[in-house]
Amino acid sequence: MKVSKITSVGEGIAERDMIALYNSAPIKHFKPGEHILAGVERSDSYFLVLDGKVVVLGGAEASQDGGISFGAGHCIGPLMPANETRFWIKAAGPATVIELKPGILACLPDKLQIWVYKNASRPGERFVSQTSSSPKSKTNFEDRYNKLAAYIRYQRAQNAEIVASQFVQEFLNDIPKLPAHTTDLSQKLLSDNTSVHEIVESIKRDPALAGNILKIVNSAMYSFSKKIETFYHACMILGFSNIYQLVMQESIKNAISATPESQEIQFHSCLVSALCYEVASVSKDVHPQTATTVGLLHDLGKNVVVLLKQKHPAISGFARMLDTAKMGADLLRHWGLPDRLCQAIEHQNEAEFLPPDAIDSACRKEVAVLHFAHLLEGIMTGKPVDAAVQPFDKEYFEVLGIPPADISEIYQGKILPGLIRNKQRLSTEIRQLLPHM
């Protein structure tokens, strides 16, 4: 089967992963009317329809006229009707199907397992709803999902033990701390009793810091047509959110040596930070400055790994095993930043495989914002995020109070207008990603 054909079935899954999926079990071709399953009481397999159409029939096959049809791209999950009802799956025309038995499915990469579970849930539940009032199939699906989530958490816990090792923790302790004014700003930022005016005034009282901000604002990074001469003018043009971002960004640069890899990470973080601000603004249920900070700091652990590989080249081959989210969170704790920020960064990847209620309520909304910011970044840069890591998008929209919709629609209708409206406050590199108006 051609690559273009098989990748169209698993939309959002990387081509190499789909090829691995199709290599895991035999691909079978069926003639019209030929049975895929015949008169069985249950099946633990998943049937992925690659081409054509198949029909699921319940009860006495001879008495069934229509049945439930599934076309290319549909995945029929474990079918377990109640009261010993038998069912049939047969080809409605020429059809190509791959059967994923439990043992085969368990050997697939985690992303592919999630994709199969996600895409099998609706067709499977639809069939059961018409053949049985029993919740057995749904319970079976939830049990499989819980086992998979537990497995992923176990693997992450194993990797976290490496981060907790004396070797890594001593390395984190050796990284220079952030300046006192940066830590102080972060503490004030999360306090509901601190006004923006108070924070701006605290920056103004540090001539070196204010001067550095003016230097950056007047650099090619922003390319303003007129020179910005006062800190007050800089705040008026950029807004406090961007001023704070500049302070934090410069502080990180002083702690993390600049390399091409770290600069790429930093640009990604700045873009995600800007998108976090827009998502938080649309939500109106998340502090925009907090969301901005989480976005800016979320990949700090990846910068640490860059430093670690520079200082200890021998461990480069093991670097991918490090949990960079945990590493970044631990570094921020060493720096004395608020634990709320640390928690959001430590749990940032859990939105890929856990529903919102499984994430600590203290950082749930910030994790949701960061998750959607990455999806939006994929749209902006033309590198869409795998559908396999978006199984709970609807639930995370609800957490943020955003009506569920396609992420592309939200980008076009809500996020992009906000970015364009505030484009003067964005760096030149980020502005270049916006459509020319």
N, C-alpha and C positions, 0 to 999 in steps of 0.2 A: 504494500500500500504506500502511496506517495506521501512524503513528509508533509506537504501542504494540506493533504486531506486529513491526516491524523491529528495535526496540530489544531485544525479548525474545530475538532470535537472537544478538546480540552482548552477552551478559550481562557487565556490568562495564565496557563501553565507553560513553563519554558519548554522549548522543543526537545531538548535533551531528556527532560523528565518524562515527556509523553512517549518518546521512543523507548525509554526504560520501562514504562508501563506496558507498552505493547510487546516488549520482549519477555515479560514476566509470565505470560500464559499464552496458549495457542489461540490464534484468531480463526474463528470458524465461520464458514459461509453456509447459509441456509436457503433452500428453495422455497417458493411460495407455499404456505400451508404446512411446511415441515416443522415438527416439534423441536423446541429448544429444551423444554421440560414438559413432561406428560404425566398428568394425574398424580402429582406428589402432594403430600400434606404439608411439607415445609421445605425451605431451602435457605441455607446459611450463606449462599454465594451472592455476589454482586454481578449483575450482567450489564456491561457497558455496550450500548448500541453504537457501532461505528458507522454503519450505513444502512439505509433502508428503514423499514418499520416493523415492529413486533407488537403482538397483542397479548395481554394477560387476561385469561379467562378463569373465573371462579365457579365452584359448584360442579354441576354436571356439564361437561364440555358441550355435549350435543344440544343442550338447551340454551346455550349462550349465542346471541346474535352479534353483539358488538364487542363487548369486553373493553378493556382500557388500552389505548394505543400509546406507544412510546417510539419516538423517532431518533435520528442520529444525534448523539450528544447526551441522550438520557441515560441514566444509570438506575437500574431496578435493584432495590436493596433487598435484604433478607425478607422473605415473605413467609409469614407464619399465621395463617387464618385460624380462627377459633373453631371449636366444635368439629375438629377433624375434617374441615372443608378441604377438598382437593382443588388444585389449580393447575393450569396449563400455561405455558408461554410458547407461542408459535409465530413463525414469520408471516406477516401479512402480505409480503412480496419478497423479492430477493433481499436478503438481509445479511449483514456481517456483524458478529457479536463476539465479545471477549468475556469469558467467565473468570471472575476473580474470587477464588475460594479463600476462606479465612486464613489459611496458612500462607498463601501467596500474598494476600493483602498485608499481613503483618510484616512481611519482608520489604515492603515498599518504603521509600523515604517518607518522613513525617508529613511533608507538604502534600504529597500525593495521597496519603491516607486521609488527610483532612479534606482534600478536594473530593475524593470518592464519597466520604461520609456526607459532606455538604450537599453534593449533587444527587445523592441517592435518597435523601431524606424526604423530599416532597413527593416524588413518584411512589416511593414505598408507602408512605402514609396515605396517599390517595387511594392506592389499591386496597389497603387494609380497611379504610373507612367505608368502602363499598362492599366488602366481603365479610366484615366482622366488626362487632362492637368492642372487641377485646383490646386493651391498651398494650398487649404483650409486645407487639412489634416496636412500638414507640419506646417502651422500656428497654428493649434489646438495643435499640439504636443509642439511647442515652447511656446505657451501660458501656457500649463500645466507645462512645465519645469520652466518657469519664476515664476509661482505661487509657485511652490515647493521651488525654490531657495529663493524667498522672505520670505517664511514661515521659512525656516531654519535660514535666517539672522535675522528675527524677534526674534526667540528663542534665538539666540546668543546675540542679543542686550539686551534682558531681563536679561540674565545671566550676561552680562557685567555690568549692573546696580548694581549687588551685589558686583562685584569687585570694582566699583567706590564708594561704601559706605564708610562712615567715619571709620567704624570699620576695614575694610580690608586695607584701605589706611594708617591708623595709624600703623597697624601691619607691612606693607611693610616699612614704615619709620623707624621702630625700628630694622630692619635687618641691621647688620653692612655693611657699604659701602665697596666696593672693594678698595684695596690699590691704591694710586695715580699712581704708575707706571703701574698698569694694565689698568686703564682708559686711561692713556697717550698712551700706546701701541695700544689700540683699536682705538684711534683717528688717530694715525699715520698710522695704517694698512689700513684705508680707503682713505688715501691721495695718489693720484697718483704721488705726488712730493717727497714722502719719499722712500728711498732705503732700501732694506733688510739690507745692511751693517750698515746704520745709526741706524736702530732699534736694531740690535744685539749689536752695540756699547753702546746703551743706557742701555741695560740689563747688560752689563759688568761693567758699572759704578756703579752698585748696588751690592757690594760684597755679601750681605746677600742673595739677589735674585739669583745671579749666583751660590753661594754655595748650595742653596737649589735645584737648577736644577741638579747640579752634584750629589747630594745625591740621587735624584730620578732616574737619569739615571743609577746609579750604584746599584740600588735596584733590588729585585726579579721581579719587574714590567717589566724589559727588559732582565735581565739575559744575559748580554754580557759576552763573554768568557774572555775579558781583561778589566781591570779597566780603566775608562775614567777619566783622571787626570786634563784636562783643559776645560774651557768653550768653547774655540775654537774647541777642539776635539769633544765636545758634539754637537755643531752646525754642524760640518762636517758629523757626523754619523746620527743624527736625522733630520737635516734640520730645517729651521726656522719655518716652519708650525707646526711641533711637539713641538719645543721649546716654541713657543707662546701658544700652546695648554696646555702645562704643567704649564706655568705661570698662565693662566686663570683658569685651573682646581684647582690648589693649592689655588688660591684666593677664589674660590667658596667654597672650603672645609672649609676655615676659617670663611666664612659667614654662611654656612649651616652646622649644626651639623650632624655628621655621624650616620646614622641608617641603618639597613639592607635594608629598603625600599629606602632610599636616595642613598645608594651605588649601588643598582640595577638600579636606574634612571641614576646615573652617568655613569655606564658602558654602558648603552644603548646610552647615549649622546655621549660618546667617540667613539663608533662604528659608529653611524650615522655621526659624524663629519668626521671620516676617509673616509666614503663613499661619503660624500658631496665633499670632496677634489677630489676624483677620478671622480665623475660626472662632476664637474667643469672643470677638466683637459680634459676630453673627449669633453666637450662642447666648450672649448676655447673661451667662450663668457661671462664667469663669473669669477670674481677674486677668485682664489682658497683659499686665506687666509680669505676672507670674508665668503665664503661658509663654511670653516672649523669652523669659529667662530659661525655662525648661527646654525650649527649642534651641537656644544658643549653647546650652551646656550638655545636651543629651548625648553627644558623641565624644565627650571628653575622654572616655575610656579608650576610644580608638586612637586618640593622640598619645595616650600613655603607652599603648602597645607599640606605636612607632618609636617612641623613646626607648622602650625596653629592647626592641630589636636592634637599635643602634648601639646600645651599651653592651648587649649580650647577643651577638649574632648567632651563637650556637643554638639559641632557643627559637629561632625564626620558624623552623618547621612545626613547632608546637603552638605558635601564636594564635592560630585559628581556634584552638580549644579554649581560649580565654573568654570568659563572659565579660565583654566590654561594658555592658550596662552596669553590672555589679562593680566592675573596676572603677568606672567613672563615679558612681555613687559613693564608693569608699573614699576616693580622692576628695570629693566635695565634703565628706564628713571630716576628713583630716584638715580641710581648710576652714572648718567651722561654719559652713553654710547651713541654712535652716533644713531640718530633717524632712520637711514637706517636699522640698525640691529633690532631696536625695532619694526619697521613696519613689517619686514620679519617674526619675531617671532609672532607678533600679528595676522597676516593673514595666518599663516602656514597651517591651516586646510581647507582653502577655496578651495584648489586645488581638494578636494574630491567632490565638488558639483558645482563649478563655472568654466567656461571656462577662459582661460588666460586673455582675454580682459576685464573681469569683475574685475580683480585684479589690484591694483595701479601699474603703470609701474615702480615706484621707487623701488619696491621690488618683482616684478613679477618673475624675473629670479631666485632669491634666493629661493622664495617659490617653484618654479618648481624643483630646485635642491633638496631641503629638501623633497619634495614629493617622488621623485624617490629614494632618499637615504633610505626612509622607506620601499619602495617596495623591494629594494635590500637587506636590512636587513632581511626581511622576507624570502628571498631565502637562505641567509647565515645561518640563525638559524632554518630553517625548519618550519617556521610559516608564510606561505604566507598571504599577506594582502587581505582582501575581495575584490572581483572584483567589488562590488557595489560602492567602493570609487575610482574607476579608469575610470570614464566615459569619461574623456578628455585627456587621456594619449597621444594620437596622437598630439593633439594641443600643449601640454606642451613640447613634443619632438621638435616640430617646433620652439617654443620659444627659446630653448637652441641650436638650430642648429644641432640637432642630428637626423639622418635619422630614421623615425619611424620603430620600430621593436618590437618583443616580448621582454619583460623585461628580461626574462631568457637568451635570445640570447645575449643581451647587457651585461649582467653580465658575461657570459662565454667568450665572445669575447673581451670585453673592460675593464670591471671593475676588474674581477679576475686577469688578467695578471698584471694590475697596482698594485693591493694589494700584489701580490707575488713578484713583482719587488721591492717594498718598504717594504717588510715584516720586515726587520731589524729595521725599524723605528716604527713598531707597538708594542703595549704592548703584553705581553705573552698571556693574555686572548683573545685578538683579533686574534693573530696568531694561536691559537688553533682551530679557526673556519675555517681556510683555509685548503684545501686538502693537504695531505702529498705528497710532490713531491720527 
